[in-house]
Structure formats: structure tokens, C-alpha cells
Amino acid sequence: MQKNIRINLESFNSKLINQALAQITKTVTEEKGSVIGVRLPTKKRIYCLLRSPHVNKDSREHFEIRRYKIIVDISTQVENPLVNLLIPAGVTATIRE
């Protein structure tokens, strides 16, 4: 019987999310399953702050936070191939069947 699993990966670090995706694909392909991954657009959040609270109102600093997302669809014959998988800290994984 074919099992379909969907995993949503989210992270603020692109290298960590790529490592997690590589671990998932390696684990599933060893179990004779197939993996399809879709990268969603990166969301940027930009914050503008004054450098000084009292003077120099024209002097500002900009900071940004980027959020990366990947949706992974897995189809496999094995019951749950991701049981012993260790995803790097900093990556949030949501699993749906």
C-alpha cells in the first residue's frame, strides 16, 4: 500500500533547510521511496529603526529577516521512514499524512 506524506519545512537559515532536505531525501531514497520538493518564495521582513532616540532623525538603520519554506511530498511503501531522522536545530518540520 502506497503511503503519502507531506512535510512543511521552515527556517530562517537557508543552509540548515538545505541540510534537512538532503537528509530527508537520502532517508527516503534508501527506503525505495520518491521525493518531490517545492521551494516557496522567500519572505523578507524589513525593519527600519532610528539610530539615536533623541537627535539625528534622518539617520536610520535597516534590518531584515528572511523566512525560507519548502514543501516535500513523499510516497513510499514503508510505514514511516522518518522515525529516526534528526533534523537540524533551527528548522521547523510539520508532518501531515
Summary of the structure (lengths in Angstrom):
residues: 97
radius of gyration: 19.1
end to end distance: 13.7
largest distance: 68.5
contacts: 241
relative contact order: 0.41
helix: 18%
strand: 51%
